[in-house]
Amino acid sequence: MAASPSPDLDALRAEIRAIERDAAPCAARPALSFGIDKVDERLAGGGLLPALHEAAAASPAPGDDAAATLFLAALAARFSRAAGQGAAGRGEGASQVLWAVARRDLFAPGLALAGLTPDRLLCAQCRDDAETLAVLEKGVRHGSLAAVIGEVGRADMAATRRLQLAAEEGGTPAFLLRRWRRLGADPLAVPSAAFTRWRIGCAPSASLPFGIGPFEGIGRARWQVVLVRQRGGPPHQWLLEAPDGEACFALPAALGDREDREGGARIAA
């Protein structure tokens, strides 16, 4: 006589079937443009999908940490602006971004310079990484936010898998800023279920064509943006100019001109 399946096993199978049935694949959801064709064409979804995306600073240096923070702020701001344009039916707060932090070091004027203005921002003060992850999961499952961002020092595979599934189910992108916990411990060395993983570091800015000697002007901030891993596509890296107040990134002018000439097009001065 064959043994009947245990109730626990049946419940687990039912839960898996429910997840597979209800959670639409990220690839089937509309992607939001990064704002630069050269970047979009390298992303597996043709842009930024409503999924879990992680970023970390290239080093523990304050400049790199700020760059990684502003990078995610600009991405969230792009989702916020897109949600605001199509907010019909989503109710009030459709363009709001929830930022969960465990330490009070967000600088609102700096975030605004990257396109994430105070009127679009909600902050949640959390006690630790576990509470931060719980707040993010509730935020993406709620379905009324444009995006959520959280800062953590540690998040294991199980926690990121839950957040990734919640982002897929809710159709809300989740951004995780992986903080450096100690020198020499790469935050992105820990396995993760994130759809994309990025490493952001500062790069030298170009000098402006005015000024004399040590008083030469300094151009727009530049970052080395490395797509360390993405689901369904290879890694890549770019030298990008930091976002402006409209959350728009840019290729350095000389690089953009050269790529346009190589492609048979020419930009008028």
MOWO-V29620 format. One record per backbone hydrogen bond with DSSP energy under -0.5 kcal/mol. CO is the residue of the C=O (numbers start at 1). NH is the residue of the N-H. Records with the same first field share a line. If there is no record, write none. Layout:
CO = NH + NH
This chain:
6 = 10
7 = 11
8 = 12
9 = 13
10 = 14
11 = 15
12 = 16
13 = 17
14 = 18
15 = 19
16 = 20
17 = 21
18 = 22
19 = 23
22 = 24
25 = 28
26 = 29
32 = 48
36 = 39 + 40
37 = 41
39 = 42 + 43
40 = 43
43 = 46
47 = 45 + 49
48 = 32
49 = 51
51 = 53 + 174
52 = 195 + 196
53 = 176
54 = 198
55 = 178
56 = 200
61 = 65
62 = 66
63 = 67
64 = 68
65 = 69
66 = 70
67 = 71
68 = 72
69 = 73
70 = 74
71 = 75
72 = 76
73 = 77
74 = 78
75 = 79
76 = 80
77 = 81
78 = 82
79 = 83
80 = 84
81 = 85
82 = 86
84 = 87
87 = 90 + 91
91 = 94
93 = 96
96 = 146 + 147
97 = 99 + 122
98 = 100 + 149
99 = 101 + 124
100 = 151
101 = 126
103 = 105
106 = 108
107 = 110 + 111
108 = 112
109 = 113
110 = 114
111 = 114 + 116
112 = 115
115 = 117
117 = 120
118 = 121
120 = 97
122 = 99
124 = 101 + 126
128 = 132
129 = 133
130 = 134
131 = 135
132 = 136
133 = 137
134 = 138
135 = 139
136 = 140
137 = 141
138 = 142
139 = 143
146 = 173
147 = 98
148 = 175
149 = 100
150 = 152 + 177
152 = 179
156 = 160
157 = 161
158 = 162
159 = 163
160 = 164
161 = 165
162 = 166
163 = 167
164 = 168
165 = 169
166 = 170
167 = 171 + 172
173 = 148
174 = 53
175 = 150 + 177
176 = 55 + 178
177 = 152 + 179
178 = 57
182 = 185
184 = 186
186 = 189
187 = 190
195 = 231
196 = 54
197 = 228 + 229
198 = 56
199 = 226
200 = 58
201 = 224
203 = 222
206 = 219
208 = 210
210 = 217
212 = 215
213 = 216
217 = 208
221 = 242
222 = 203
223 = 225 + 240
224 = 201 + 226
225 = 227 + 238
226 = 199 + 228
227 = 236
229 = 197
230 = 233
233 = 230
236 = 227
238 = 225 + 240
239 = 252
240 = 223
241 = 250
244 = 247
247 = 249
248 = 244
250 = 241
252 = 256
253 = 257
254 = 258
255 = 259
256 = 260
257 = 261
258 = 262
259 = 263
260 = 265
261 = 264
266 = 268
